[in-house]
Amino acid sequence: MHCRISELRDKQVICAQNGMALGPVCDVEVDTCSGQICSLVIFGRCHGLGIFGREDDIIIPWCEIKVIGPDTILVGMQPPQFNRRGGFWRKFKK
């Protein structure tokens, strides 16, 4: 299956371990020497319409991607941990 980077941006990223929706792909990191995609980036959620900043971005290494479907991308990494306020801790267990 061939896919353009612009088509990746609209796909929803789902954690395969627990089914949690992490958000849509917002950006892609590319190795310009080899021309390969290194990782997908999901921007952090905004606090107070962006006035109070936003959470950290989620960086998903390319090796963690299991399936790229027509509407979703399944990743096999550990899901983010929730803090007391319901937001994400962006540190994943290794």
C-alpha positions, 0 to 999 in steps of 0.5 A: 500500500502506498500512502502520501504524507498528507494522507497520514495527517488525517489518520487517527492513532490508536494504541493497540494494547488498550484501544485508546485514541491518542489523536490524529497525526499532526506531523512526520519526522523524516530522515533527509539523508535516507528519505525514510520516515523516522516517527509520527508526531501527535501534538499535545492537547491545548489547555484553555484554548491554548492560552495556558499552553499545551501538553507535551507532544507524543512522538511515535517511532516508526518501528512501533507502528503495527498497521496503517489502515484507511482511517486509523494507525495502530501502534504497539507502544505502551499507552500514556499514563494519566495524571490526576487531572486527566491529562497525559504523562508523556513518559512511556514505560520501557 
